[in-house]
Amino acid sequence: LDQERIPPVRYDSPLLSDLQAALPLLLPDLERVLQKEGR
């Protein structure tokens, strides 16, 4: 990733904190889906 091309992110952004909260919940589902597709 080019660090220079990425615009600075406001870490107090509610969207980002929602995303960080949702990621651990989404990862198991994502892995399950990927395993199904891989079979």
Contacts in CASP RR format, 6 or more apart in sequence:
PFRMAT RR
TARGET T0000
AUTHOR 0000-0000-0000
METHOD contacts of the structure
MODEL  1
LDQERIPPVRYDSPLLSDLQAALPLLLPDLERVLQKEGR
9 16 0 8 1.000
10 16 0 8 1.000
END
